[in-house]
Amino acid sequence: MLKNKKLAVIGVGKLGEALISGLLKKDAISASDICGTVGHEESLKRIKERLNIEATLDNQKAVKDRDLVLLAVKPQNMDSVLKEIAPVVTKNHLIISVAASVTTGFVEERLPQGVPVVRAMPNTPSVMNVGMAGMCTGTSATDEHKKMAEAIFKCVGETVFVDESLMDGVTALSASGPAYLYVVIESLAEAGVKLGIPRDVSTLLAAQTMLGSAKMILDSKAHPALLKDMVTTPAGCTIDGLMELEEGKLRVTLIKAVVKAAERARELVNTQNTKSKL
């Protein structure tokens, strides 16, 4: 799907570098067909040495004559970057944005009419090739465009397409989600320390337990409640622990955290649109 395609990555930070590394490791696109841009002269050497790709400070130069353009810039910089590259963008480009809360409409309005746009929200585990990316398409993107965009993020994890109205929820759940789970792991590890287990051992126990539990869900396709019941034996110790979690309202607190983050994501969209009109 991506063979012989030429890719420009605008803003090669941690995420951009992770995506490029994933593409190169999977041999999805050759290094000679990738060009990345950075904002500072000192970053050019870093990109060339780590990724062995062409690197430039010139966004227009990077985009011109490319097939795929991945916009990995900060949301507050998206308006200026889009206006900068618009003169060299055509319908033959596929524009993929990974900027949080930036809608496909926002991107389409600043580019020539008919340019296909895909919006993606990957998360930080993409750096370890176990990421999750929620995606949606703009008005001009076809099934072929979806497949090309999906192929990029499949190189660093899993993907799912949703309606754009759900993207703020995706941001709150899978993009912000690792932060919530780190708190859970940290808390479990602290409990181990409280019980006398060395911190490094306790952290390993907690983290590996979460990793294994996630894999159980993904591989078995079973509902989490069913797997929970398999662990919870009658009159055992697990049920007592679960009762404490219910009393502490862990379940509702996690739900409220995701909902609150989604609300904030929607606020960022409105703020971004307001600023761009000023």
C-alpha positions in Angstrom: 0.0 0.0 0.0 2.8 2.4 0.8 5.5 1.1 -1.5 6.9 3.8 -3.8 5.0 6.5 -2.0 6.9 9.6 -1.0 6.2 10.9 2.6 6.8 14.2 4.2 6.6 14.5 8.0 6.1 18.1 9.1 7.4 18.4 12.6 9.6 15.5 13.4 9.4 15.4 17.2 9.0 12.3 19.4 5.8 11.1 17.7 7.0 11.9 14.2 10.2 10.1 14.9 8.4 7.1 16.3 6.1 6.9 13.2 9.1 7.2 10.8 11.0 4.5 12.8 8.1 2.2 12.6 7.7 2.6 8.9 11.4 2.0 8.3 11.5 -1.1 10.6 8.5 -2.6 8.8 10.1 -1.7 5.5 6.8 0.0 4.6 8.6 3.1 3.0 12.3 3.4 2.2 14.3 6.1 3.9 15.1 7.7 0.6 11.4 8.4 0.1 10.9 10.2 3.4 11.6 13.9 4.2 11.1 15.4 7.6 11.0 19.0 8.7 12.0 20.5 12.1 11.8 24.0 13.5 15.5 24.6 14.4 18.8 24.2 12.7 20.3 22.1 15.5 17.6 19.5 15.1 18.6 18.7 11.5 21.6 16.7 12.5 19.5 14.7 15.0 17.0 13.6 12.4 19.7 12.7 9.8 21.7 10.7 12.3 18.8 8.9 13.9 16.6 8.2 10.9 19.0 8.6 7.9 16.3 10.6 6.0 16.3 13.9 4.3 15.7 16.7 6.7 14.9 20.4 6.1 13.6 23.6 7.7 11.5 24.3 4.6 8.0 22.9 4.9 7.0 23.8 1.4 10.1 22.1 0.0 9.3 18.9 2.0 5.6 18.8 0.8 6.1 19.6 -2.9 5.9 16.5 -5.1 5.1 14.2 -2.1 2.2 11.7 -2.0 1.7 11.7 1.8 2.0 14.6 4.2 1.9 13.8 7.9 1.3 16.9 10.0 2.8 16.3 13.4 2.9 19.9 14.6 1.4 21.3 17.8 -2.3 22.3 17.5 -1.5 26.0 18.1 0.9 25.9 15.1 -1.4 24.1 12.7 -3.1 27.3 11.3 0.2 28.9 10.2 1.7 25.6 8.9 -1.4 24.9 6.8 -1.3 28.4 5.3 2.4 27.9 4.6 2.1 24.7 2.7 -1.3 25.4 1.0 0.4 26.9 -2.2 2.1 23.6 -3.0 -0.7 21.2 -1.8 -2.8 19.5 -4.5 -5.6 16.9 -4.7 -2.8 14.3 -5.3 -1.6 14.7 -1.7 -3.0 12.9 1.2 -2.9 15.0 4.3 -2.8 13.2 7.6 -3.0 15.3 10.8 -2.1 14.0 14.3 -2.7 17.3 16.0 -5.0 16.9 19.0 -8.4 18.5 18.7 -7.8 19.8 15.2 -10.7 18.8 13.0 -10.6 17.7 9.4 -12.8 20.7 8.6 -10.2 23.0 10.1 -7.5 21.5 7.8 -9.7 21.4 4.7 -10.7 25.1 5.0 -7.0 26.1 4.8 -6.1 23.9 1.8 -7.2 23.8 -1.8 -10.7 22.4 -2.3 -10.9 18.6 -2.7 -7.6 17.7 -0.9 -8.1 14.4 1.0 -7.6 14.7 4.7 -7.4 12.0 7.4 -7.3 12.9 11.1 -5.5 10.5 13.5 -5.1 10.5 17.3 -2.2 8.1 18.2 -0.9 7.7 21.8 2.5 7.7 23.3 2.9 3.9 23.4 3.4 4.2 19.6 7.0 4.9 20.5 7.2 1.3 21.7 5.2 0.0 18.7 2.2 -0.8 20.8 0.3 2.3 20.1 -3.4 2.9 19.5 -4.6 5.4 16.9 -8.2 6.5 16.5 -8.9 7.9 13.0 -11.5 9.6 10.9 -11.7 11.0 7.4 -12.5 14.3 5.8 -15.0 14.9 3.0 -12.7 14.1 0.1 -10.9 11.1 1.5 -11.6 7.7 -0.2 -11.3 4.1 1.0 -7.9 4.0 -0.6 -6.8 7.1 1.4 -8.1 5.4 4.5 -6.0 2.3 3.8 -2.9 4.3 3.2 -3.3 6.2 6.4 -4.1 3.1 8.3 -1.0 1.4 6.9 1.2 4.1 8.5 -0.2 3.7 12.0 -0.4 -0.1 11.8 3.4 0.1 11.8 3.4 1.3 15.4 0.3 -0.4 16.8 -3.4 -0.8 16.2 -5.9 1.4 14.5 -9.7 2.0 14.5 -11.8 4.4 12.4 -14.7 6.2 14.0 -17.0 9.1 13.2 -15.3 12.4 13.7 -17.9 13.3 16.4 -16.3 10.6 18.5 -12.7 11.8 18.2 -12.7 13.9 21.3 -13.7 10.7 23.2 -10.9 8.8 21.5 -8.5 11.5 22.6 -9.8 11.3 26.2 -9.7 7.5 26.3 -6.7 6.2 24.4 -4.5 9.3 24.0 -4.9 10.5 27.6 -5.5 6.9 28.8 -1.8 6.0 29.4 -1.6 8.7 32.1 -4.5 7.2 34.0 -3.0 3.7 33.8 0.4 4.9 34.9 -1.4 6.2 38.1 -3.0 2.8 38.5 0.4 1.0 38.1 2.1 3.4 40.4 -0.6 2.9 43.1 -0.5 -0.9 42.8 3.3 -0.7 43.1 3.0 1.6 46.2 0.7 -1.0 47.7 3.4 -3.7 47.2 5.9 -1.4 48.9 3.5 -1.0 51.8 3.5 -4.8 52.1 7.2 -5.0 52.1 8.0 -5.8 48.5 11.0 -3.9 47.1 10.0 -1.0 44.8 11.6 -2.3 41.7 10.0 -5.8 42.2 6.7 -4.2 43.1 6.7 -2.0 40.0 7.5 -5.0 37.8 4.7 -7.1 39.3 2.2 -4.3 38.7 3.3 -3.3 35.2 3.6 -6.9 33.9 0.2 -7.8 35.5 -1.4 -4.9 33.6 0.3 -5.9 30.4 -0.8 -9.5 30.8 -4.4 -8.5 31.7 -4.6 -6.3 28.6 -3.3 -9.1 26.4 -5.9 -11.5 27.8 -8.7 -9.1 26.8 -7.2 -8.5 23.3 -6.5 -12.1 22.5 -9.6 -13.7 24.0 -12.0 -11.0 22.9 -13.8 -11.7 26.2 -15.6 -9.0 28.1 -13.5 -7.6 31.0 -16.2 -8.5 33.5 -16.0 -12.2 32.5 -12.2 -12.2 32.9 -12.6 -10.4 36.3 -15.0 -13.1 37.4 -12.5 -15.8 36.5 -10.0 -14.3 38.9 -12.6 -13.8 41.7 -13.1 -17.0 43.6 -15.9 -17.4 46.2 -14.8 -16.2 49.6 -11.3 -15.5 48.2 -9.1 -12.4 48.7 -9.8 -10.8 45.3 -13.5 -10.1 46.1 -12.4 -8.2 49.3 -10.0 -6.1 47.1 -12.8 -5.5 44.6 -15.1 -4.3 47.4 -12.5 -1.8 48.4 -12.3 -0.5 44.9 -16.0 -0.2 44.6 -16.2 1.7 48.0 -13.4 4.0 46.8 -15.4 4.6 43.5 -12.5 3.7 41.3 -14.9 2.7 38.5 -16.9 6.0 38.4 -13.7 8.1 39.0 -12.1 6.6 35.8 -15.3 7.2 33.8 -15.5 10.8 35.0 -11.8 11.3 34.2 -12.3 10.3 30.6 -15.5 12.3 30.2 -13.8 15.4 31.7 -10.8 15.0 29.3 -13.2 14.8 26.4 -14.9 18.0 27.5 -11.6 19.7 27.6 -10.7 18.4 24.1 -13.9 20.0 22.8 -13.0 23.3 24.5 -9.6 23.2 22.8 -11.3 22.8 19.4 -13.5 25.9 20.0 -10.5 27.9 21.2 -8.4 26.8 18.2 -11.2 27.9 15.8 -11.7 31.2 17.6 -8.0 32.1 17.5 -7.7 31.2 13.8 -10.5 33.7 13.0 -8.9 36.6 14.8 
